[in-house]
């Protein structure tokens, strides 16, 4: 991380000439502008280095197609501008881009009011509600991806078919095979660390050419920012190296999916001590039990926040390391929620989100569910022993359509997110489903062209 004064020094030395001023969109991607560092510094006294951008950026799909029907913005409102106000606590150098710094911003209107439907504001709302109760939320996300030998341009030309994984066999915890990718994975680790993102480790995962890089836990907003910088940066580093990478939840039905396991815990804001363990340091505190109970009670209602696309739900396959059951266990990877750690490190791991989730929305839903449990003193029930895939526990919604229906009818979700944000997330999901129905898939052609 760097200060404004340090940025000015680097600018004067000619070592920085560009500042990426960015914000996360509804898909969790960075949008923004490349600003000349001299202009950015000149604007600091006047407007804090803020930029303006078209507000349609929160009402488009992954293809940047303008979607109708949003309350926040539309053709009727003229698609005006909002303001991205830099959060200078996120200012850092970008080691993999020449002479470039980056700062993440919050979206506000021209009067300085938060854009309530923006992902960073949605997460800030839940962090604020937790803070009102004396809680600090700490979180960690584990993000998996697949690496291929082709370039991203070659992958596009091949319609993303027939790609060559970076490894020909499963590399879960493998040292020998992952050494062959180390020239690239090492650069990702070290460049993230140099960008001020604390990296713990990387490892091979359970798929062909699948890797995971783990970041050290942090406050929830900082974690979401770090997650997004890492994901965006990994794509850039890999693309610049002439390789392809995907964070799809399920890039091939015969492969394992890519997850984004979310670890979370509550801490006492006044003492900075975890509220998760009981007095023995090994059992669950009352607060933790209620927090966990809330996560279980809201898991189906909030599935949309963890699995926002059609493809997201193809990850939930029995025996695939992705959960299908809404239950909890102690260090049990067959369930949606896994209690791990002890003492100050005790936490709950949600195994429900995929690597395609928007981390700001996923963390907001996690906090909202936990707070709901505490407020209503919801008990999680007994720990589940055994194979969750073969249990009679409640199930994660099977499809995006199921998740839309749960989210739409959920009074818990409406209260947690507020009416505007709830509608915005719901309408985005509805548009995703509508867009899917405007296309004929390869599967349909193969199945139906001749035989029906």
N, C-alpha and C positions, 0 to 999 in steps of 0.2 A: 504494500500500500504506500502511496505517496501523498504528500500534502500539496496544496496549491503553490506554496513557496518553492517546493522542490520541483514541481512542474515548470514553474517559471525559470528556475535555474537550468533545467534540461532544455527548455526552449531556447534560452539565451546561448547555450552551448551548441545548439544545432542538433541535439540528440533526440528531440521530439518535435515533430512538425504537424502531427495529426491527433485529434482527440475524438474518439468514438463516443458520442452522446447517445445512449440507448435506453430502451424500456422494453419489458416483455409484453408480447401480444397475447391473445387468448390461447394460442397454441404453445405458448412458452418460448417463442423465438424472440430474438432481439431485433427490434426495429429502431431506426434512428438515422443519424447523419454523421458523416465524417467532417469534422469542423477543423479548420486550420487552427493550430495551437495558439498562434498570436491573436487571432480573432476571439477565440474562447477566453483567453486571459484578459483581453480588453473589455469583454462583455461582463466579466465577473462582478465589477463594482455596480453595474447597472441592473443586471437581471440574474446574477448567479450563474451565468453561462447557459441559460435555458435556451432551448430550441422550440420551434413550433412544428407541428406535423398534422396531417389531415386525420380527423377523428374516425374516418372510415376504417382505419387500421385495427380498430377493435370490433369491426363488423364484417370481416372477411374470413373466408375459409383458408385452408392450407395452400390452395391454388391462387390466393389473392383475389378470388371472385367476390364481388360485392353482393352481400346477402340482404334481402329485403326483410322488413318486419320487425326490426329492432326499435325499441323505444328511445334508446340513447341517441341514435343518429340515423339519418335516412336521407333519401333524395328530397323529401319534403322539408327537412331542416337545412338542406344545402350542403351537407358534409363540410362543415367548417373545420377550424383548427382547434387543437388543444395544445397545451404547453407541457413540455418535458423538463421538469426542474431537477437538475443534477443533485444527487445525494453524495456529497463530497467524501463521505466515509467510505465510498466504494471506489474512489479514484485509484487507479493502478496502471502500471505499464503492461503492455501486451508483448511478451517476449517473442512470440512467433510471428509478429507483424513488425516490419521495420519502422522505427521512429514513431511508434503509436502508443497512445494511452487510451484508457477506457473509463467511463463513469456511467453508472446506472442511475436513472432518474425516476421520479414519481410524476404521474400525470395529473394535471390540474387544469381548471378552466381559466379564462382570462381574468377572473376575479380572485384567483388563488384557491378556489375550492377543489377538493379532491374529486377526481373522476371515480365515482364509487364502483363502477363496473370493471375497472382496470385490475389486472391480477395482483399487482403490488398493494393496491388499496384493499382488495378483498382479504389478503393475508394480514395487512396491518389492522384491519377491524378485529380479527380474532385475537391477534396479539394484544391489542388494547383491552379487549374484554377479559382476557386472562390477567393482564396487569391490574385491572380494576379489582380483581379478587386476590391480589398479592402474589400472583404466579409469574414466573419467567419460563417460557417454553424453550427447551433446547431440543435440537433435532439433528439427525444425520440421514443422508440419502445414499443408497448404494445403487449405482447406475451401471447397467450392463449394455454391451453393444457387440455387434458382429463386424469383423474386419475381413475385407476381400482383397484379392491380389490385383483386380482390375482397378482402373481409375473410375472416378465418379462419372466422367464423361462417357467412358466405355460402358458403364453400367446403364446409363440412360439409353445409349444406342442399342443395347441388348434388351431393352425393356425390362431390365433388372432380372433377367432369366439366365440360367446357366453360368452364374458367377462362381468364381473359384475361391472358397474359403481360405484364409491365411494358413489354416492347418487342416490336414486331411483326416484327422481323428479328434476325438474329444480330448480337451486339454484342461479339465477341471483340476486346479491346483498343480498342474504340470509345470515342471521347470525346464526340462529339455526342449519341448516344442515351443514354449513361450519365449525361449531365448532367441528363436528365429524371428520373432516379432519385436524383440527388445529394442532394436534400432529405432522403432517408431513409438512403442509404448513407453520407453524410457524418456523420450522427448516430451511426450504428453505429461508424464509425471513431473519432470523437472520444470517444464515451462509453466505448469499450473502452480507449482511451489514458488517459482520466480514471480508469478503474478499475484502473490499474496494469498493463495488458496492452500491451506494446510492439507497435504496429501498424506494418508497413512500407508497405503500399499496398493499394489495391483496384483491380479491373479488371473489365471486361466479359468474359464467357466465351463459349463456342461454341454456346450455346443461346439460345432466345428468352426474354429476361428473366433470363438466368443471370449470376450475379456470383460473384466470388471475393475474399476478403479475406485477406491474408497477414500472419501474426504473426511477429515476430522469433524466431529460434531460442533455445532455453533448455535447461536440464537436462531430462531426460526427464519427471520427475514434474511439474515446473513447467509444462512444455509441455502435458501432458495436462490439468492443471488449467486453464490458460489457454484451451485448446481448448474445454473443456466450459463454462467461464464465457462465452466468446464465443458458442458455439452456442446456449446457453440464453438469453443476453442478446439475441442477434439475433432470436430468436423473440419475446421479450417486447417489444422495441422495435418490431418490425414489427406485432405484434398491437395494441399500443397506438396505432399510427398508422392502424389500420383496414385493413391489408393482410394478405395471406397469403404464407407462405414455406414451402418444403419442402427438406429435406435428404435426401429419398429418393434411393437410388442410381439409380433409373430411373423417373421419374414418368410417362413416356409412351414407348412402344417406338419411336416415330418421332423422338424427341428424343435428344440426347446424354445421357449419365449425369452424375451429380455425384460427383466423386471426393474423396478425402482423401489426396493424395500425402504420403507420410511421408519426410522427409529425416532421415538419421541419420549420425552420425560418432562415433568413439571418440577420447578425449583422454587424455593422460597425467595422472593425478590429482596427481602431485607437481609437475609443471611447467606444467600447464594448456596444453599444446601438443598440437595435433592429431597423431594417429598415422596419418592417412590418406595423406598424400603421401610419396613416396620422397625421397631426398636432393636431387633436382633440383627438387622442388616441383611437378612436372608429372605424373609417373607415379604408379602405385599402389604403396604400400608393401607389404611382405610381409603385415603385419597386415591391411591393407585387402583384399588379395586373398583371404585366408582368411575374413575377415568377409563379403565379398561371396559367396564360395563357399558359406558356410553359409546365407546368405539364399536362394540359388538351390536348394540341396539340400533345404531345409525348406519351400519356398514352397507346395507342394501339401499337405504335412502340416498347415501352419498356416493354410491358406486360410480355415478356419472363423473364425479370429481377426480376419480382415480383411474378411470378407464373411459376416455371421452370419444373414442372412435369405433367404427365397425370392427376394425381389425383387433382392437383391444381385447375383445371378448373371446377371440380364438386362442388366446394364451391360456385360458382357464381349462386345462385338460387334465383328467385324472392321471396321476403318476408322472406329472411333468415338472414338478417343483413349483409350479404355480398353483395357488390354492383354489379350491372350489367350495370349501366349507367355511361358514362363519362361526368359528369357534376359537378357543385359546388353549394353549398348552405351554408347558415349560420346556423350552428348547425343542419344540416339535415342528418340523418343517412341512408337515402335511396340512397345517391349519392356516387360516387367514391371519391369525395374530399369535405371536410367539414372544413369551416373556424371557428375556435374557439378562445376563449380568447380575451383579450383586452389589450391595452397599451403594455408594454414590454413582456407580455405573449401571444400576438397575434401570431397565427401560422396557418398552414394548416395541416390537418390530411388527409393522403392518406389511404383510407380504402381498397385499391386494394390488397396489399400483404397478403399472407397467412402465417401461422406459419411455413410453410415449406420453406420459402424463405431463401436465403443466405443474411444476413443483410448487408454485405459489398457491394454486388452487388445491392441490393435493394436501399441502400442509395446512391450509386454512380449514379444509374439511376434517382433517385429523384433530386439530385443536377444537373445532366446533363440536365434534362428537364427544371428545373427552370432557369438555366443559358441561355439555348436556348431561352426561353421566354423573358428574359431581353435583350439579344443581338438583338432580332428581334422585341422588343416592342409589343409582342402579347397580346392583350386584352382577358380576359377570358369570355367576354360577360356578360349578366345580370345574377344576382343570380337566381337560379331556385327555385321556390316555388312549393311545392307539392310532390307527390309520384314519385320518380325517377324510380321505377320499372315499372310504367305505362306510362312513358314519351316517347317521340320520340327522345330522345337524342342519340348520338352515343353510341355504345356498346363496352364493353370490349371483346376482342376476346373470342370466345366460346370454343375453344380447343387449345391444344398445337400446333397442325398443323397450325391453323390460326395465332398463335403468332409467330411461326417460319417464316411463310411467311412474316409477317409484319416486323420482325426484319431483315430478310435477305435483303429485298428490301429497307430498311430505310437508306437513305443517312445521316439523322440526327444521327442515332445510330453509323454508321461507323465513322463519324467525331467526335462524342463525346467520343467514347471508343478507337479509333485508330484501324487500320486494324487488328493487331494481336489479340487484346483482343476481338474485334467484332467477328472475325472468331472463336476464341476459345469458346466463349459463344454459338455461333450459332451451332458449330459442337457438343458441348456437348448436346444441346437440340435435334439435329437430331439423335444422338445416343440413347437418351432416348426413342424417338419415335420408332426407329428401334428395340430396345430391347423389347419394349412392343409388337410389331408385331411378335416376336418370341415365343409368349406364347398364349395358349388357356385358356380363363378365365372360371370360374365356371358358369357365366351367359351364355356364349356360349354353354356350355355343357347342361345346363338345358333347354335352348331354342331350341336347334337343334338336340340333340343326337337321340331322338326318332321320332320327328315330322317332320324332313326334310329328 
